[in-house]
């Protein structure tokens, strides 16, 4: 079955091609059937590949054809199938399939229905190429394809200026990271003479520590852009301008997980660069607490989830930075399910409220959209890290690995972040579904549960959020997922194994922290709903900073964007008035010179020639009159000449 893996990206590509070419000529039902069928086929083959790998099949490379052959640089279109690839395929195609099904209901009345599914299939194709490629160059092709599709999907409603601005922002910020990734690929080729994983990783020790540090820092810059880490995180919250299914796909299953995948895939190189590992861990921890703090005060339901994603990605990088790669992938795996559930659940809420996203205009919805509420509750408990749901197992492993590895400061940051995460997620739940209804009266009469195409994916994701963590991660630090992914690690497995007492103690602390977040949110938004405003007044400075997201966008605007725009305008002005002025002046001088040359040529050179010619012509005409052909005239002329000569000689 592994040999069929090359078909996995082909089906979404065909779906995108069919809807792209014929979408306007066939019905909406055909459009979503083509798109959903394509992803379903990819999911089916991914399941077969995953089962093969889980039952002991060896890692396999499927070579399709030689792509580049130039001197010593050779790259194939080839796919590497190993445990990491197979588990990522399950996440991308599984969650992607549910998002496609959900989109059939959510986007049903949109005029760009076929175009939406075209982009969605293309997004899936790009992400699958990124995952399957057996070399960094093919990964980069998928990497850039994902970036392009995110631009198209975030700016899908291009009639809205905010959507096009957000799409441009995502595209530009990601180009910064991509430049770093490309430099990393160049350095890998110069160092190892190849960009193929199976050529690079077994020979990783050929690089000195300084070269390995340079390579891994370049790669991490790429990961920071794609996975929205400080300072390149600013595009992700604005990505909320796209349709909600897009948000779910970007945040849960595709784009933002690409950076984590790339770092984990490159663990053999990072193992040679301790400084890079520290950078990854510190950036991850800073991002986690930074984004979580902003999420505490957001009022847009999708923005809370967006900052939550940035924070959770920070957790994953923290895990990678302390060497707990499997824990990072484990959290990526569980996060895909509960974050997909939360985003699709938020879309169901927005659908029920006719497009409203402000949580201050919600409340009391738990009995009006019960399926959405119950599934959203499961997702909230999962991300908060309350046992036995999925998020508890994966988040706890990251905390334990950080603590046991001796990174106590980073562990403290991660614990505080866990408290914030629990608080802002239950705050979201209570503001949206509990308390007094603050829904506009016009909207309140039309509140209804979403159609089955939207609620069935919610229930499936809720089921995975309930069970998947315990199924694949128990017992902690040595569960099935650790044994499954150990072959892809440079040193054969995790490096930090706590004692039973330490593990249980940290697990208990993690649970207390998560429950404390729930209790605090319940007290502030259910029991004493007036307290949040009072606290905001008392801590006005901090509250203002959080509401304004620490003014990072404004700082970037002032320090980077405006100076660059000014410099660009300066260059444009310099080009127009100086360079173009010099060119135009040179052209004018040349034109005047040619005009003068033309006048000199016409009136002097040609005039002289024509004057001589005219003079000769006149003389010739005069002489011609003397040559009459009459003899008597010649005799008369001779006589007159003789007379004249005689007179001259006589006097």
Secondary structure per residue as TSV (DSSP state, phi and psi in degrees):
chain	resnum	aa	ss	phi	psi
A	1	X	-	360.0	-27.9
A	2	X	G	-60.8	-32.5
A	3	X	G	-65.6	-14.9
A	4	X	G	-85.9	-1.4
A	5	X	G	-61.4	-25.9
A	6	X	G	-63.9	-19.1
A	7	X	H	-76.9	-18.1
A	8	X	H	-57.8	-48.3
A	9	X	H	-79.3	-17.5
A	10	X	H	-67.2	-41.8
A	11	X	H	-60.6	-49.2
A	12	X	H	-62.3	-34.3
A	13	X	H	-63.1	-43.0
A	14	X	H	-65.1	-40.2
A	15	X	H	-60.5	-43.7
A	16	X	H	-64.4	-39.6
A	17	X	H	-65.5	-45.3
A	18	X	H	-65.1	-48.7
A	19	X	H	-68.8	-32.7
A	20	X	H	-67.0	-38.1
A	21	X	H	-84.9	-37.7
A	22	X	H	-118.8	7.3
A	23	X	T	-57.7	-35.7
A	24	X	T	-77.2	-14.8
A	25	X	T	-101.7	-11.8
A	26	X	S	-118.9	168.0
A	27	X	-	-71.8	167.8
A	28	X	H	-61.6	-37.8
A	29	X	H	-60.3	-42.1
A	30	X	H	-66.4	-38.5
A	31	X	H	-60.4	-49.0
A	32	X	H	-76.2	-27.6
A	33	X	H	-65.9	-40.7
A	34	X	H	-62.4	-48.4
A	35	X	H	-66.6	-47.2
A	36	X	H	-66.7	-41.3
A	37	X	H	-60.9	-39.1
A	38	X	H	-63.5	-46.0
A	39	X	H	-70.5	-35.5
A	40	X	H	-61.7	-40.3
A	41	X	H	-63.7	-42.2
A	42	X	H	-63.1	-39.9
A	43	X	H	-64.8	-41.1
A	44	X	H	-61.0	-47.2
A	45	X	H	-66.6	-36.8
A	46	X	H	-60.7	-39.2
A	47	X	H	-62.2	-43.1
A	48	X	H	-64.3	-41.0
A	49	X	H	-64.4	-43.6
A	50	X	H	-61.7	-44.0
A	51	X	H	-62.0	-41.0
A	52	X	H	-61.8	-44.8
A	53	X	H	-67.2	-39.1
A	54	X	H	-68.1	-24.2
A	55	X	T	-95.9	13.1
A	56	X	T	104.7	8.9
A	57	X	-	-64.7	142.8
A	58	X	-	-75.7	160.7
A	59	X	-	-61.0	139.9
A	60	X	E	-134.4	140.9
A	61	X	E	-109.3	127.0
A	62	X	E	-107.7	109.5
A	63	X	E	-96.2	123.6
A	64	X	E	-91.3	-52.2
A	65	X	E	-166.6	164.6
A	66	X	E	-77.9	125.6
A	67	X	E	-92.6	-53.0
A	68	X	E	-128.4	129.3
A	69	X	E	-137.1	98.5
A	70	X	E	-140.2	106.0
A	71	X	T	53.3	-119.8
A	72	X	T	-88.9	-2.5
A	73	X	E	-97.9	110.8
A	74	X	E	-131.6	130.0
A	75	X	E	-134.2	131.9
A	76	X	E	-103.4	153.2
A	77	X	E	-81.4	98.2
A	78	X	E	-142.6	148.1
A	79	X	E	-115.3	134.4
A	80	X	E	-102.0	121.4
A	81	X	E	-108.8	110.8
A	82	X	S	-142.5	-178.6
A	83	X	H	-56.4	-41.5
A	84	X	H	-64.9	-43.8
A	85	X	H	-59.4	-45.9
A	86	X	H	-65.6	-38.9
A	87	X	H	-72.3	-34.1
A	88	X	H	-68.7	-36.3
A	89	X	H	-61.3	-40.4
A	90	X	H	-63.6	-42.4
A	91	X	H	-64.5	-50.9
A	92	X	H	-66.9	-49.3
A	93	X	H	-75.7	-34.4
A	94	X	H	-67.5	-56.4
A	95	X	H	-66.6	-37.3
A	96	X	H	-60.5	-39.9
A	97	X	H	-62.4	-44.4
A	98	X	H	-64.8	-37.2
A	99	X	H	-65.5	-39.6
A	100	X	H	-62.7	-44.8
A	101	X	H	-62.6	-45.0
A	102	X	H	-59.9	-39.9
A	103	X	H	-63.3	-30.0
A	104	X	H	-59.7	-33.9
A	105	X	H	-85.9	-43.1
A	106	X	H	-68.1	-38.6
A	107	X	T	-99.4	11.5
A	108	X	T	-56.1	-36.1
A	109	X	T	-95.7	7.0
A	110	X	-	-81.4	139.0
A	111	X	T	-68.7	-28.2
A	112	X	T	-94.3	36.4
A	113	X	H	-56.3	-53.7
A	114	X	H	-66.3	-38.8
A	115	X	H	-61.9	-39.4
A	116	X	H	-60.9	-47.4
A	117	X	H	-70.0	-28.1
A	118	X	H	-62.4	-49.6
A	119	X	H	-63.1	-39.3
A	120	X	H	-63.8	-44.1
A	121	X	H	-64.8	-39.7
A	122	X	H	-64.7	-37.0
A	123	X	H	-60.4	-46.4
A	124	X	H	-61.3	-44.7
A	125	X	H	-57.2	-46.9
A	126	X	H	-63.5	-43.0
A	127	X	H	-66.1	-37.3
A	128	X	H	-68.5	-36.6
A	129	X	H	-63.3	-42.5
A	130	X	H	-57.1	-44.0
A	131	X	H	-74.2	-42.5
A	132	X	H	-79.8	-27.6
A	133	X	B	-52.5	141.2
A	134	X	S	-96.3	11.3
A	135	X	B	-150.1	162.6
A	136	X	H	-67.6	-31.4
A	137	X	H	-69.2	-41.1
A	138	X	H	-68.2	-36.7
A	139	X	H	-59.3	-40.1
A	140	X	H	-66.5	-35.3
A	141	X	H	-61.0	-49.1
A	142	X	H	-62.8	-38.1
A	143	X	H	-57.2	-47.7
A	144	X	H	-71.3	-34.9
A	145	X	H	-63.0	-40.7
A	146	X	H	-62.2	-41.5
A	147	X	H	-62.4	-42.5
A	148	X	H	-63.3	-45.8
A	149	X	H	-66.0	-34.9
A	150	X	H	-63.8	-38.9
A	151	X	H	-61.3	-44.4
A	152	X	H	-67.4	-38.4
A	153	X	H	-82.4	-38.1
A	154	X	H	-64.5	-39.4
A	155	X	T	-94.0	24.8
A	156	X	S	-57.0	-44.9
A	157	X	S	-86.1	72.7
A	158	X	T	-68.5	-9.5
A	159	X	T	-69.4	-22.9
A	160	X	S	-88.3	119.5
A	161	X	H	-56.7	-35.7
A	162	X	H	-64.8	-33.5
A	163	X	H	-70.7	-43.7
A	164	X	H	-66.7	-37.1
A	165	X	H	-63.5	-43.2
A	166	X	H	-64.4	-40.4
A	167	X	H	-62.6	-44.2
A	168	X	H	-62.4	-41.5
A	169	X	H	-61.7	-46.0
A	170	X	H	-60.8	-43.0
A	171	X	H	-65.3	-44.8
A	172	X	H	-70.5	-46.7
A	173	X	H	-61.1	-39.5
A	174	X	H	-67.7	-27.4
A	175	X	H	-65.3	-30.0
A	176	X	H	-63.1	-49.6
A	177	X	H	-63.2	-38.7
A	178	X	H	-63.1	-33.6
A	179	X	H	-61.6	-41.2
A	180	X	H	-64.2	-43.6
A	181	X	H	-59.4	-43.9
A	182	X	H	-63.9	-40.1
A	183	X	H	-62.2	-38.2
A	184	X	H	-62.0	-42.2
A	185	X	H	-63.5	-44.0
A	186	X	H	-59.7	-43.7
A	187	X	H	-66.7	-37.8
A	188	X	H	-61.2	-44.6
A	189	X	H	-65.3	-42.9
A	190	X	H	-62.5	-37.0
A	191	X	H	-78.1	-43.7
A	192	X	H	-109.6	-10.7
A	193	X	S	74.7	11.0
A	194	X	-	-159.3	158.3
A	195	X	-	-117.2	10.8
A	196	X	B	-83.0	132.8
A	197	X	H	-54.1	-46.3
A	198	X	H	-73.8	-9.3
A	199	X	H	-92.7	-32.9
A	200	X	H	-83.8	-53.4
A	201	X	G	-63.9	-43.2
A	202	X	G	-64.4	-22.9
A	203	X	G	-108.4	22.7
A	204	X	G	-55.6	-34.0
A	205	X	G	-67.3	-8.9
A	206	X	G	-65.3	-23.4
A	207	X	S	-86.0	139.6
A	208	X	-	-70.9	167.4
A	209	X	H	-62.2	-37.9
A	210	X	H	-67.0	-40.5
A	211	X	H	-67.5	-43.3
A	212	X	H	-61.3	-37.4
A	213	X	H	-64.1	-43.8
A	214	X	H	-62.1	-46.0
A	215	X	H	-59.5	-50.0
A	216	X	H	-69.5	-33.9
A	217	X	H	-67.4	-39.7
A	218	X	H	-60.5	-46.6
A	219	X	H	-61.4	-40.6
A	220	X	H	-67.7	-32.3
A	221	X	H	-59.8	-42.8
A	222	X	H	-61.0	-43.0
A	223	X	H	-65.4	-36.8
A	224	X	H	-61.2	-40.1
A	225	X	H	-68.6	-48.3
A	226	X	H	-72.0	-34.9
A	227	X	T	-102.7	18.7
A	228	X	T	54.9	57.2
A	229	X	-	-102.0	153.3
A	230	X	T	-57.3	130.1
A	231	X	T	-99.0	11.0
A	232	X	S	-100.5	28.3
A	233	X	-	-88.8	-11.4
A	234	X	H	-64.7	-19.0
A	235	X	H	-75.8	-29.6
A	236	X	H	-68.5	-45.6
A	237	X	H	-59.7	-35.5
A	238	X	H	-74.0	-14.6
A	239	X	G	-65.7	-8.7
A	240	X	G	-65.8	-12.4
A	241	X	G	-67.3	-19.5
A	242	X	S	-78.0	169.6
A	243	X	-	-57.5	148.5
A	244	X	H	-56.4	-40.5
A	245	X	H	-58.7	-32.7
A	246	X	H	-64.3	-44.2
A	247	X	H	-58.2	-43.7
A	248	X	H	-63.0	-43.0
A	249	X	I	-68.5	-42.6
A	250	X	I	-66.0	-46.0
A	251	X	I	-80.2	-28.4
A	252	X	I	-101.7	-46.5
A	253	X	I	-118.4	-21.9
A	254	X	S	-122.1	-112.8
A	255	X	T	-36.0	-55.5
A	256	X	T	-70.9	-18.2
A	257	X	H	-81.3	-10.5
A	258	X	H	-63.1	-40.2
A	259	X	H	-64.8	-40.7
A	260	X	H	-62.1	-46.2
A	261	X	H	-58.7	-43.7
A	262	X	H	-64.5	-41.3
A	263	X	H	-66.2	-44.0
A	264	X	H	-64.6	-42.3
A	265	X	H	-60.5	-32.9
A	266	X	T	-95.4	20.7
A	267	X	H	-59.0	-28.3
A	268	X	H	-64.2	-33.3
A	269	X	H	-77.7	-41.8
A	270	X	H	-64.6	-29.5
A	271	X	T	-62.5	-23.0
A	272	X	T	-89.3	-3.0
A	273	X	-	-129.1	80.6
A	274	X	H	-57.8	-36.0
A	275	X	H	-63.4	-42.9
A	276	X	H	-62.4	-38.9
A	277	X	H	-60.5	-42.5
A	278	X	H	-63.6	-41.4
A	279	X	H	-61.0	-45.4
A	280	X	H	-59.7	-46.1
A	281	X	H	-64.9	-45.4
A	282	X	H	-66.6	-45.4
A	283	X	H	-61.2	-42.0
A	284	X	H	-61.0	-45.2
A	285	X	H	-65.7	-43.6
A	286	X	H	-61.6	-45.1
A	287	X	H	-61.7	-41.9
A	288	X	H	-59.6	-51.0
A	289	X	H	-76.4	-33.4
A	290	X	H	-62.9	-51.7
A	291	X	H	-68.2	-37.0
A	292	X	H	-62.8	-39.5
A	293	X	H	-65.1	-36.3
A	294	X	H	-68.0	-37.7
A	295	X	H	-63.6	-18.8
A	296	X	T	-62.4	-28.3
A	297	X	T	-120.3	2.0
A	298	X	-	-67.3	146.5
A	299	X	-	-113.4	-13.0
A	300	X	B	-84.1	123.2
A	301	X	H	-58.2	-37.2
A	302	X	H	-76.3	-30.4
A	303	X	H	-71.4	-34.7
A	304	X	H	-58.4	-46.0
A	305	X	H	-67.9	-33.0
A	306	X	H	-64.7	-47.7
A	307	X	H	-68.1	-29.1
A	308	X	H	-62.3	-41.6
A	309	X	H	-62.6	-46.2
A	310	X	H	-56.5	-44.3
A	311	X	H	-63.9	-45.6
A	312	X	H	-66.4	-33.6
A	313	X	H	-64.5	-36.0
A	314	X	H	-59.7	-40.7
A	315	X	H	-56.8	-45.3
A	316	X	H	-63.8	-41.6
A	317	X	H	-68.3	-35.4
A	318	X	H	-58.0	-44.6
A	319	X	H	-59.9	-46.3
A	320	X	H	-63.0	-39.5
A	321	X	H	-66.0	-28.0
A	322	X	T	-95.6	9.2
A	323	X	T	89.1	1.9
A	324	X	-	-92.0	65.4
A	325	X	H	-62.7	-41.5
A	326	X	H	-65.0	-38.1
A	327	X	H	-62.8	-37.8
A	328	X	H	-63.5	-44.6
A	329	X	H	-67.2	-37.7
A	330	X	H	-59.6	-43.9
A	331	X	H	-69.3	-36.5
A	332	X	H	-58.4	-42.9
A	333	X	H	-64.0	-51.1
A	334	X	H	-69.5	-38.3
A	335	X	H	-60.5	-35.9
A	336	X	H	-57.9	-39.0
A	337	X	H	-76.4	-51.0
A	338	X	H	-76.8	-27.5
A	339	X	H	-76.0	-36.6
A	340	X	H	-60.2	-42.6
A	341	X	H	-60.7	-45.6
A	342	X	H	-66.8	-41.4
A	343	X	H	-68.2	-44.0
A	344	X	H	-66.8	-34.1
A	345	X	H	-64.3	-41.0
A	346	X	H	-63.8	-35.8
A	347	X	H	-64.0	-36.9
A	348	X	H	-65.3	-39.3
A	349	X	H	-63.8	-47.0
A	350	X	H	-61.9	-39.9
A	351	X	H	-61.7	-42.1
A	352	X	H	-68.1	-30.4
A	353	X	T	-100.9	21.6
A	354	X	T	57.7	38.9
A	355	X	T	100.2	-3.1
A	356	X	-	-71.4	132.6
A	357	X	-	-119.5	-8.3
A	358	X	B	-81.1	117.6
A	359	X	G	-66.1	-20.5
A	360	X	G	-70.5	-13.2
A	361	X	G	-110.3	26.7
A	362	X	-	-120.3	-147.0
A	363	X	-	101.7	145.2
A	364	X	-	66.3	27.4
A	365	X	-	-94.5	-5.3
A	366	X	T	-60.0	-31.9
A	367	X	T	-99.2	-1.0
A	368	X	T	-98.7	-30.7
A	369	X	S	-130.2	70.8
A	370	X	H	-63.6	-38.0
A	371	X	H	-65.9	-44.8
A	372	X	H	-59.3	-43.8
A	373	X	H	-63.3	-49.0
A	374	X	H	-64.6	-41.1
A	375	X	H	-70.3	-37.4
A	376	X	H	-65.3	-37.4
A	377	X	H	-60.5	-43.1
A	378	X	H	-62.3	-44.4
A	379	X	H	-61.8	-39.4
A	380	X	H	-65.3	-45.1
A	381	X	H	-63.1	-37.8
A	382	X	H	-64.9	-48.4
A	383	X	H	-71.1	-27.3
A	384	X	H	-69.7	-20.1
A	385	X	T	85.3	32.6
A	386	X	-	-94.0	128.1
A	387	X	T	-68.9	151.1
A	388	X	T	-102.8	25.0
A	389	X	S	-73.2	169.5
A	390	X	H	-57.7	-45.6
A	391	X	H	-61.7	-29.0
A	392	X	H	-60.7	-47.6
A	393	X	H	-66.6	-45.4
A	394	X	H	-74.8	-41.5
A	395	X	H	-65.6	-40.5
A	396	X	H	-62.4	-38.1
A	397	X	H	-62.3	-38.8
A	398	X	H	-65.2	-44.0
A	399	X	H	-62.2	-44.1
A	400	X	H	-64.3	-46.1
A	401	X	H	-62.3	-39.0
A	402	X	H	-66.0	-43.1
A	403	X	H	-67.7	-49.2
A	404	X	H	-66.2	-28.8
A	405	X	T	-75.6	-1.9
A	406	X	T	86.3	10.7
A	407	X	-	-92.8	68.8
A	408	X	H	-68.3	-37.2
A	409	X	H	-65.1	-45.1
A	410	X	H	-64.4	-36.5
A	411	X	H	-62.5	-42.7
A	412	X	H	-61.0	-42.3
A	413	X	H	-61.5	-42.4
A	414	X	H	-65.2	-37.5
A	415	X	H	-66.6	-44.6
A	416	X	H	-61.4	-40.1
A	417	X	H	-62.3	-39.5
A	418	X	H	-61.7	-40.7
A	419	X	H	-63.0	-45.7
A	420	X	H	-61.2	-42.6
A	421	X	H	-60.1	-48.2
A	422	X	H	-60.6	-42.6
A	423	X	H	-64.2	-52.8
A	424	X	H	-70.5	-26.2
A	425	X	H	-74.1	-40.3
A	426	X	H	-72.4	-30.2
A	427	X	H	-58.7	-46.1
A	428	X	H	-59.6	-46.2
A	429	X	H	-61.3	-46.8
A	430	X	H	-69.6	-40.1
A	431	X	H	-67.0	-32.5
A	432	X	H	-84.9	-44.6
A	433	X	H	-109.9	-18.1
A	434	X	S	-114.8	179.2
A	435	X	S	73.8	-167.7
A	436	X	S	-74.1	144.5
A	437	X	-	-70.0	130.3
A	438	X	-	-116.1	17.3
A	439	X	-	-71.5	140.1
A	440	X	-	-57.2	138.0
A	441	X	H	-59.1	-36.1
A	442	X	H	-64.0	-38.7
A	443	X	H	-77.4	-35.1
A	444	X	H	-57.0	-33.0
A	445	X	T	-71.7	-15.6
A	446	X	T	-113.3	9.4
A	447	X	-	-65.4	131.2
A	448	X	-	-151.9	155.6
A	449	X	-	-69.8	150.4
A	450	X	-	-70.6	158.9
A	451	X	-	-66.9	167.2
A	452	X	H	-62.5	-29.0
A	453	X	H	-62.9	-22.1
A	454	X	H	-97.4	-35.4
A	455	X	H	-80.8	-31.2
A	456	X	H	-62.3	-46.9
A	457	X	H	-58.3	-35.4
A	458	X	H	-61.6	-44.2
A	459	X	H	-67.8	-37.9
A	460	X	H	-64.5	-46.2
A	461	X	H	-64.5	-35.8
A	462	X	H	-63.3	-40.5
A	463	X	H	-60.9	-44.5
A	464	X	H	-66.0	-39.0
A	465	X	H	-63.6	-28.7
A	466	X	H	-73.1	-44.3
A	467	X	H	-111.9	-28.0
A	468	X	H	-63.3	-34.2
A	469	X	H	-62.9	-45.5
A	470	X	H	-70.9	-34.9
A	471	X	H	-65.7	-45.8
A	472	X	H	-99.0	-15.1
A	473	X	H	-111.9	1.4
A	474	X	-	-101.1	135.7
A	475	X	S	-76.0	154.6
A	476	X	T	-55.8	143.1
A	477	X	T	66.8	-4.1
A	478	X	S	-148.0	25.0
A	479	X	S	-75.0	-176.4
A	480	X	H	-56.1	-41.8
A	481	X	H	-63.8	-31.1
A	482	X	H	-67.6	-43.0
A	483	X	H	-68.1	-36.7
A	484	X	H	-67.3	-41.7
A	485	X	H	-92.7	-7.1
A	486	X	G	-57.4	-31.8
A	487	X	G	-64.2	-20.6
A	488	X	G	-87.9	-5.2
A	489	X	S	-87.6	145.3
A	490	X	T	-62.2	-34.2
A	491	X	T	-109.1	13.6
A	492	X	S	85.9	0.9
A	493	X	S	165.4	-179.1
A	494	X	-	-66.8	154.7
A	495	X	S	-106.4	-12.9
A	496	X	-	-116.9	116.1
A	497	X	-	-126.7	107.7
A	498	X	-	-75.7	161.3
A	499	X	-	-70.2	163.6
A	500	X	H	-60.1	-42.5
A	501	X	H	-64.0	-44.9
A	502	X	H	-64.1	-44.2
A	503	X	H	-60.3	-45.7
A	504	X	H	-67.7	-37.9
A	505	X	H	-64.2	-45.5
A	506	X	H	-66.7	-36.2
A	507	X	H	-63.4	-42.5
A	508	X	H	-64.7	-42.1
A	509	X	H	-62.3	-43.3
A	510	X	H	-59.2	-41.1
A	511	X	H	-66.3	-43.1
A	512	X	H	-61.0	-42.1
A	513	X	H	-61.9	-45.8
A	514	X	H	-63.7	-44.7
A	515	X	H	-66.4	-34.1
A	516	X	H	-63.7	-38.5
A	517	X	H	-62.1	-41.8
A	518	X	H	-62.5	-45.2
A	519	X	H	-64.5	-41.5
A	520	X	H	-65.5	-44.4
A	521	X	H	-63.9	-40.7
A	522	X	H	-63.2	-41.5
A	523	X	I	-65.1	-41.8
A	524	X	I	-79.3	-31.5
A	525	X	I	-113.9	-6.4
A	526	X	I	-117.7	-53.6
A	527	X	I	-79.7	-43.7
A	528	X	-	-127.5	68.7
A	529	X	T	-65.9	-11.6
A	530	X	T	-83.4	-16.5
A	531	X	H	-63.7	-40.9
A	532	X	H	-54.3	-42.2
A	533	X	H	-66.3	-38.0
A	534	X	H	-65.6	-42.6
A	535	X	H	-64.7	-38.1
A	536	X	H	-63.1	-37.3
A	537	X	H	-68.1	-41.5
A	538	X	H	-70.8	-34.3
A	539	X	T	-111.1	53.0
A	540	X	H	-57.9	-42.8
A	541	X	H	-63.1	-49.1
A	542	X	H	-64.4	-43.2
A	543	X	H	-61.7	-43.1
A	544	X	H	-63.1	-40.9
A	545	X	H	-62.8	-41.3
A	546	X	H	-69.1	-43.4
A	547	X	H	-60.7	-37.7
A	548	X	T	-89.6	11.7
A	549	X	G	56.1	40.6
A	550	X	G	60.5	17.7
A	551	X	G	58.0	26.6
A	552	X	H	-63.4	-44.8
A	553	X	H	-60.8	-41.1
A	554	X	H	-66.7	-38.9
A	555	X	H	-64.5	-45.6
A	556	X	H	-59.7	-40.4
A	557	X	I	-62.3	-43.4
A	558	X	I	-76.9	-39.1
A	559	X	I	-90.2	-32.3
A	560	X	I	-113.9	-56.9
A	561	X	I	-66.0	-53.2
A	562	X	H	-63.5	-45.6
A	563	X	H	-59.0	-39.4
A	564	X	H	-65.9	-40.9
A	565	X	H	-64.6	-42.0
A	566	X	H	-61.6	-44.7
A	567	X	H	-64.1	-39.7
A	568	X	H	-63.7	-42.9
A	569	X	H	-65.3	-38.0
A	570	X	H	-61.6	-46.3
A	571	X	H	-62.7	-38.7
A	572	X	H	-64.3	-44.2
A	573	X	H	-64.1	-45.1
A	574	X	I	-59.8	-42.1
A	575	X	I	-65.0	-42.1
A	576	X	I	-71.5	-45.5
A	577	X	I	-96.1	-27.7
A	578	X	I	-98.7	-63.5
A	579	X	I	-64.0	-51.5
A	580	X	H	-64.3	-33.6
A	581	X	H	-63.4	-43.8
A	582	X	H	-64.2	-43.2
A	583	X	H	-62.8	-45.3
A	584	X	H	-65.8	-39.0
A	585	X	H	-64.6	-42.5
A	586	X	H	-60.8	-41.1
A	587	X	H	-64.6	-38.8
A	588	X	H	-66.5	-43.1
A	589	X	H	-61.7	-43.9
A	590	X	H	-61.7	-39.7
A	591	X	H	-64.6	-44.6
A	592	X	H	-62.9	-41.8
A	593	X	H	-60.4	-41.0
A	594	X	H	-68.1	-35.3
A	595	X	H	-64.8	-44.7
A	596	X	H	-63.0	-42.6
A	597	X	H	-60.9	-38.8
A	598	X	H	-63.5	-44.6
A	599	X	H	-64.2	-46.3
A	600	X	H	-60.0	-41.5
A	601	X	I	-65.9	-43.2
A	602	X	I	-72.3	-47.7
A	603	X	I	-94.4	-22.7
A	604	X	I	-101.9	-64.6
A	605	X	I	-65.0	-57.8
A	606	X	H	-65.2	-32.6
A	607	X	H	-64.1	-43.6
A	608	X	H	-62.8	-49.0
A	609	X	H	-59.7	-46.8
A	610	X	H	-67.0	-32.9
A	611	X	H	-65.6	-46.8
A	612	X	H	-59.3	-43.2
A	613	X	H	-62.2	-42.8
A	614	X	H	-65.8	-40.2
A	615	X	H	-62.6	-47.4
A	616	X	H	-60.9	-37.0
A	617	X	H	-65.2	-43.6
A	618	X	H	-64.3	-45.2
A	619	X	H	-60.2	-42.3
A	620	X	H	-64.1	-39.1
A	621	X	H	-65.2	-38.2
A	622	X	H	-64.4	-45.8
A	623	X	H	-64.0	-32.4
A	624	X	H	-64.6	-30.6
A	625	X	H	-68.3	-29.0
A	626	X	H	-73.7	-27.4
A	627	X	-	-89.9	76.0
A	628	X	-	-87.3	-23.8
A	629	X	-	89.8	0.1
A	630	X	-	-96.2	125.8
A	631	X	H	-66.1	-39.8
A	632	X	H	-61.2	-32.0
A	633	X	H	-70.0	-38.2
A	634	X	H	-65.7	-41.1
A	635	X	H	-63.3	-43.4
A	636	X	H	-60.8	-42.2
A	637	X	H	-65.0	-38.0
A	638	X	H	-67.2	-42.5
A	639	X	H	-62.4	-44.5
A	640	X	H	-64.4	-37.0
A	641	X	H	-65.4	-43.3
A	642	X	H	-61.7	-43.1
A	643	X	H	-60.4	-45.0
A	644	X	H	-62.7	-45.3
A	645	X	H	-63.2	-39.0
A	646	X	H	-63.5	-43.4
A	647	X	H	-62.2	-41.5
A	648	X	H	-63.1	-46.4
A	649	X	H	-70.3	-29.4
A	650	X	H	-71.4	-33.1
A	651	X	-	-104.1	360.0
